[in-house]
Amino acid sequence: MSLDNTLDLIRQIAESTVRDEAVVVDQEAKWPEQSMRTLQREGVAGFVVPKESGGLEHGLMGLAKACETIGEESASAGLCFGMHCVGTAVIAAKATDYQKKHFLEPIAAGEHITTLALSEPGTGAHFYFPQTQLLSLSEDEYVLRGKKTFVTNGGKADSYVVSTMGVDPDAMQHEFSCMVVEADRQGLIWGEKWDGIGMRGNSSRSLTLDNVKVPSKNLLGEQGDQLWYVFQVVAPYFLTAMSGTYLGVAQAAFNEVREHLQNRTYRHDGTSLSQNQLLQHRLGSIWAKIERTRQLIYHATRQYDSGDPAAVLTIISSKAEVAHCVVDVVNECMTLAGGIAYRENSKLEMLLRDARAAHVMAPTTDILYTWLGRTLLEQPILDS
């Protein structure tokens, strides 16, 4: 399926199933199951799976547009689908024949959802420094001990891409590893249901790994490859999935307030808000802010897909800039819509709550600007 055809299909799903489920997802903090199952059933769950494993093999540009389209209707659905794609990309990057058959082919067939489990309570936004232990039981088996937090699709996915410390007790500090852990393995203990003020359908839960036994063939790449995965796969795909989703949230807010300005008429003189010059100016300013952010995201993903090494700068910039964009845009739209926007459970109220998470979802905006500055100054991107 071509990218254009895939995106057309995703838009159809977004404007029907995702839209219909969005209010319940937000009000009940419910994982967007109907949206995710429909995306699987319609053949787009393998969005980034290589064609050799039955997938669509779309790149980062496609992922940005897909998450934007879904996120315009439901931020949680956009991010849940995006994180599935990120986890898939990590598995696919150095997949063995076993991993292709056991994970990638079922994903492409719409039979398997995966996601990341990187963040931990002890390291906060520094998700790339895991403390979860990976201990060797034998040549064929490892055991995992540790705790993860903010696992999107938590308790709903069929597998989890887990970051760990190195196997060797004497391993260097930077020698981390990645494992795929199936959801039905003994020792996975889930925390309470996610109940945030926004992004309420993410099922973003804590996970305790209590002596979870995993076969060595679930190791991704080689021991110590985790930082390679973080900056070569996780960062570009994760930042793009978030950037696309929050771009969709900004667009949804714009659509909402434009409709309000077009339809609101003063009874005393019959004039429309759309005729007010100040409101025209402010709406035009909102559109320009969204569009320049969109073009930065699209430019960054085109660079990555073409193999341009400069893509690291623009991808980092994209998520930082979209965070400012979505918060500013939704705030401004709330103002332009007036008192009506402050009704409980209004569309703009939901978007405002969803938008605020953009700055704090790791890597945070401040961390991203620091990475950007270090890269520009030819300094190591991480502290020693």
Protein Blocks (a to p, Z undefined) as FASTA:
>chain_A
ZZklmmmmmmmmmmmmmmmmmmmmmmnopacfklmmmmmmnopmmmmgcfklopaopafk
lmmmmmmmmmmmomklmmmmmmmmmmmmmmmmmpcfklmmmmmmmmmnopaccdddfbcf
klommlmlcfbdcddfbfkbccdedddehiehihkambdcdddddfblkbcfklccdddd
dfkbghiacddddddfbhklnopacdddehiacdfklpghjehilmmmmmmmmmmmmmmm
mmmmmmmmmmmmmmmmmmmmmmpccfklopafklpmklmmmmmmmmmmmmmmmmmmmmmm
mmmmnopaklmmmmmmmmmmmmmmmmmmmmmmmmmnommlmpghiaklmmmmmmmmmmmm
ccdfklmmmmmmmmmnopafbdZZ
